[in-house]
Amino acid sequence: MNRPFAPVNQARRPFSVCDNMVSVRPALLALCLLTVLAVAVACGGSDAAAPSPTTVPPTSNATPQPPTATPAPTPEPTPAPTPAPPPTLDFSASQPRQGGFLFARLLYPPGGLTEATVEFDGASYPMLPSADRWFAVIGLDIYIGVGDYPITVKSGDAVLAAGTLTVSDGGFQYESIELPPSSIDLLSDQNAVANERAMLTQVFSRFTPERYWSGAWILPAPGPITNGFGLMRSINGGPYSPHTGTDIANEKGTPVAAAASGVVALARPMYLYGNVVIIDHGAGVFSGYNHLDSIAVTEGQAVTIGDLVGFIGETGFVSGPHLHWEAIIGGVRTDPLLFTQQPVDP
């Protein structure tokens, strides 16, 4: 027989969702904890701000492309420099005569050359620079043959230019003279003659690498020209020999001037030439003043065209008072009057 349900006299306690939790399944327990946590967060929030969610960019699985190369600019072609014109050789006289002179000129760009020489008739002549050219003064010997001669300009072993120089006849005259034996006694001392020649050769072999004169020369003294350059003369029936200068006759004591500017290279008594003054005009060019009565300059003295150098006399091997005037180029005696007549600048 069933007993009727009898109420238990027992106080009731409030119901809790967590009552009898040990008997609830784990899944329900976890759900309960999450619910409690959510309620706690909602009801009692913290003062700290919740961190912002971080957005993670999606990862791309695409293969990275190599960087695109920037093409280099096309270089502008550099224009080739204009080649310098070849050196040109010309002469101040087209057909210089025996005993004459000329300028050999090499047209060459400034600064493009350091040295040059002219080779002509077995001799070498140093060239000097002047503006857009190089030049050398060349003297033609009295005895050089008439005709064509090769002429070459070199710098070291290199040939810069070459040409042909035509030498014309000097038209020299011949004469025979008779002198008393006493007048030619000086010629008998061969040692004295040889020593004088050697001294003059040494002076004329010098080369000053600059030009002291400019423009035409002047006559060094007044008076008539009694004997010209190149006159072939036989003394007392002897062999003919050339007159190597120009004779200007005048009274003893007549002033003699420098025909052009330069430096006195020699000023002293000589054996055959008497009292002598020689002026170095530079570039291998000299002038000589011979048979002077007295000398008015000293060796090493600079002179200007027209300066007094001495006085006409009759010292040395002479027959009367006169000035024997000479022009010497590279050791070659040439006609001094040409320096007063033809162009004398390169």
TACORKA-V611573 format. One record per residue. N is the residue number from 0. RES is the residue in one letter. PSI is psi in radians with two decimals (* if undefined). OMEGA is omega in radians with two decimals (999 if undefined). Layout:
# TACORKA-V611573
n->[N:N]
res->[RES:RES]
psi->[PSI:PSI]
omega->[OMEGA:OMEGA]
This chain:
# TACORKA-V611573
n->[0:1:2:3:4:5:6:7:8:9:10:11:12:13:14:15:16:17:18:19:20:21:22:23:24:25:26:27:28:29:30:31:32:33:34:35:36:37:38:39:40:41:42:43:44:45:46:47:48:49:50:51:52:53:54:55:56:57:58:59:60:61:62:63:64:65:66:67:68:69:70:71:72:73:74:75:76:77:78:79:80:81:82:83:84:85:86:87:88:89:90:91:92:93:94:95:96:97:98:99:100:101:102:103:104:105:106:107:108:109:110:111:112:113:114:115:116:117:118:119:120:121:122:123:124:125:126:127:128:129:130:131:132:133:134:135:136:137:138:139:140:141:142:143:144:145:146:147:148:149:150:151:152:153:154:155:156:157:158:159:160:161:162:163:164:165:166:167:168:169:170:171:172:173:174:175:176:177:178:179:180:181:182:183:184:185:186:187:188:189:190:191:192:193:194:195:196:197:198:199:200:201:202:203:204:205:206:207:208:209:210:211:212:213:214:215:216:217:218:219:220:221:222:223:224:225:226:227:228:229:230:231:232:233:234:235:236:237:238:239:240:241:242:243:244:245:246:247:248:249:250:251:252:253:254:255:256:257:258:259:260:261:262:263:264:265:266:267:268:269:270:271:272:273:274:275:276:277:278:279:280:281:282:283:284:285:286:287:288:289:290:291:292:293:294:295:296:297:298:299:300:301:302:303:304:305:306:307:308:309:310:311:312:313:314:315:316:317:318:319:320:321:322:323:324:325:326:327:328:329:330:331:332:333:334:335:336:337:338:339:340:341:342:343:344:345]
res->[M:N:R:P:F:A:P:V:N:Q:A:R:R:P:F:S:V:C:D:N:M:V:S:V:R:P:A:L:L:A:L:C:L:L:T:V:L:A:V:A:V:A:C:G:G:S:D:A:A:A:P:S:P:T:T:V:P:P:T:S:N:A:T:P:Q:P:P:T:A:T:P:A:P:T:P:E:P:T:P:A:P:T:P:A:P:P:P:T:L:D:F:S:A:S:Q:P:R:Q:G:G:F:L:F:A:R:L:L:Y:P:P:G:G:L:T:E:A:T:V:E:F:D:G:A:S:Y:P:M:L:P:S:A:D:R:W:F:A:V:I:G:L:D:I:Y:I:G:V:G:D:Y:P:I:T:V:K:S:G:D:A:V:L:A:A:G:T:L:T:V:S:D:G:G:F:Q:Y:E:S:I:E:L:P:P:S:S:I:D:L:L:S:D:Q:N:A:V:A:N:E:R:A:M:L:T:Q:V:F:S:R:F:T:P:E:R:Y:W:S:G:A:W:I:L:P:A:P:G:P:I:T:N:G:F:G:L:M:R:S:I:N:G:G:P:Y:S:P:H:T:G:T:D:I:A:N:E:K:G:T:P:V:A:A:A:A:S:G:V:V:A:L:A:R:P:M:Y:L:Y:G:N:V:V:I:I:D:H:G:A:G:V:F:S:G:Y:N:H:L:D:S:I:A:V:T:E:G:Q:A:V:T:I:G:D:L:V:G:F:I:G:E:T:G:F:V:S:G:P:H:L:H:W:E:A:I:I:G:G:V:R:T:D:P:L:L:F:T:Q:Q:P:V:D:P]
psi->[2.26:2.45:2.53:2.56:2.21:2.20:2.42:2.31:1.48:2.39:2.45:2.55:2.75:2.63:2.40:2.48:-0.27:0.02:2.50:0.66:-0.52:-0.36:-0.07:2.58:2.61:-0.68:-0.71:-0.61:-0.75:-0.71:-0.66:-0.75:-0.74:-0.67:-0.76:-0.73:-0.73:-0.68:-0.68:-0.72:-0.73:-0.57:-0.59:1.11:2.63:2.70:-0.40:2.42:2.49:2.42:2.48:2.49:2.44:2.24:2.10:2.09:2.57:2.49:2.21:2.36:0.15:2.55:2.19:2.47:2.45:2.66:2.53:2.18:2.35:2.13:2.40:2.54:2.54:2.12:2.48:2.31:2.35:2.16:2.43:2.44:2.54:2.13:2.51:2.52:2.62:2.62:2.49:2.29:2.25:3.05:2.62:-0.31:2.28:-0.64:1.27:2.63:2.92:2.35:0.05:-2.90:2.93:2.86:2.18:2.17:2.27:1.94:2.05:2.50:2.45:2.45:-0.08:0.08:2.50:-0.48:2.70:2.66:2.65:2.31:2.12:2.24:0.73:0.05:2.71:2.36:2.03:2.48:2.65:2.55:2.54:1.85:-2.04:0.38:2.93:2.58:2.75:2.52:2.19:2.20:2.45:2.10:2.63:-0.62:0.03:2.46:2.70:2.43:-2.90:2.45:2.36:2.54:2.33:2.48:2.23:2.68:1.83:-2.21:-0.12:2.30:2.08:-0.65:2.76:2.69:-2.97:2.31:2.23:2.12:2.27:2.94:2.46:-0.28:0.66:2.56:2.82:2.52:2.71:2.38:2.72:2.28:2.56:2.63:-0.60:-0.45:-0.35:0.21:-0.56:-0.55:-0.24:-0.35:1.54:-0.55:-0.77:-0.69:-0.77:-0.70:-0.70:-0.74:-0.72:-0.70:-0.77:-0.66:-0.70:-0.74:-0.80:-0.20:-0.15:2.64:2.03:2.08:0.81:2.83:2.08:-0.45:2.84:2.22:-3.12:2.62:2.95:2.78:2.33:-0.27:2.66:2.78:2.83:2.62:2.03:-0.52:2.16:2.97:2.46:-0.02:2.16:2.06:2.37:2.20:2.10:0.74:0.12:-3.10:2.67:2.43:2.60:2.58:2.10:0.19:-2.90:2.22:2.21:2.03:2.44:3.07:2.64:2.34:-0.05:2.30:2.52:2.27:2.77:2.22:-0.39:2.90:2.64:-2.77:2.36:2.05:-0.48:2.40:1.64:2.91:2.46:3.08:-1.11:-0.60:-0.09:-2.56:2.17:2.46:2.25:2.26:2.27:2.03:0.04:2.84:0.42:0.17:2.32:2.74:2.54:2.47:1.92:2.81:0.49:2.58:-0.71:2.81:2.37:0.14:2.97:2.74:2.37:-0.11:2.35:2.38:2.64:2.63:2.24:-0.18:2.55:2.28:-0.33:-2.85:2.50:2.42:-2.82:0.82:2.66:-2.68:1.57:2.90:-0.01:2.94:2.26:2.93:2.15:1.87:2.29:2.72:2.20:2.28:2.01:0.59:-0.05:2.20:2.27:2.99:1.98:-0.45:-0.46:-0.48:-0.25:-0.10:-0.85:2.89:2.29:0.38:2.52:*]
omega->[-3.12:3.05:3.07:3.11:3.14:3.12:3.11:-3.12:-3.02:-3.10:3.14:3.04:-3.10:-3.14:3.08:3.12:-3.11:3.10:3.08:-3.07:-3.10:-3.13:-3.11:3.14:-3.12:-3.13:3.13:3.11:3.11:3.12:-3.14:3.14:3.13:-3.12:3.14:-3.13:3.14:-3.14:-3.12:3.14:-3.10:-3.04:-3.07:-3.06:3.11:3.08:-3.12:3.11:3.11:3.14:3.10:3.11:3.14:3.13:3.13:-3.12:3.13:3.12:-3.14:3.10:-3.11:3.12:-3.13:3.13:3.09:3.14:-3.14:-3.12:3.09:-3.10:3.12:3.12:3.12:-3.10:3.08:3.13:3.11:-3.13:3.13:3.12:3.12:-3.11:3.12:3.11:3.14:3.12:-3.14:3.14:3.01:-3.03:3.13:3.09:-3.07:3.12:3.14:-3.09:3.05:-3.11:3.12:3.10:3.10:2.97:2.93:-3.02:3.09:3.10:-3.03:-3.11:3.11:3.10:-3.10:-3.06:3.14:3.10:3.12:3.10:3.06:3.06:-3.09:3.05:3.07:-3.14:3.10:-3.13:3.09:3.09:3.12:3.12:3.09:-3.13:-3.06:-3.06:2.96:-3.09:3.00:3.08:-3.07:3.06:-3.14:-3.11:3.09:-3.04:3.13:-3.11:3.08:3.11:-3.08:-3.14:3.03:3.10:-3.01:3.04:-3.12:2.93:-2.96:3.10:-3.09:3.08:-3.13:-3.12:3.12:3.14:-3.14:3.12:-3.13:-3.14:3.14:-3.09:-3.13:3.13:-3.08:3.13:3.13:3.05:3.07:3.14:3.09:3.11:3.08:-3.12:-3.12:-3.10:-3.09:3.11:-3.14:-3.09:-3.08:3.13:-3.05:3.12:3.13:3.12:-3.13:3.14:3.12:3.13:-3.14:3.13:-3.14:3.10:3.12:3.13:-3.05:3.11:3.12:3.08:3.08:-3.02:2.98:-3.11:-3.11:-3.06:3.07:3.13:-3.06:3.08:3.08:2.99:-3.04:-3.11:3.04:3.09:3.14:3.04:-3.07:3.09:-3.11:3.13:3.04:3.11:-3.14:-2.98:3.03:-3.13:3.11:3.06:3.14:-3.13:3.11:3.06:-3.04:2.98:-2.93:3.12:3.10:-3.12:3.06:-3.08:3.03:-3.09:3.06:-3.12:3.08:-3.11:3.09:-3.08:3.03:-3.12:3.13:-3.12:3.13:3.14:-3.13:-3.13:-3.12:3.09:-3.06:3.05:3.08:-3.04:-3.12:-3.05:-3.13:3.09:-2.95:2.91:3.07:-3.13:3.04:-3.13:-3.13:3.12:3.11:-3.07:3.12:2.94:-3.10:-3.12:-2.92:-3.14:-3.11:3.04:3.07:-3.07:-3.07:-3.13:3.10:-3.14:-3.10:-3.12:3.05:3.14:3.08:3.12:-3.14:3.13:3.11:3.09:-3.13:-3.09:-3.14:3.13:3.12:3.11:-3.13:-3.07:-3.11:3.07:3.13:-3.11:3.07:3.04:3.01:-3.03:-3.08:2.96:-3.06:-3.13:3.13:-3.13:-3.12:3.10:-3.08:-3.10:-3.10:-3.13:-3.14:3.13:3.08:-2.98:-3.06:-3.14:-3.11:3.02:-3.09:999]
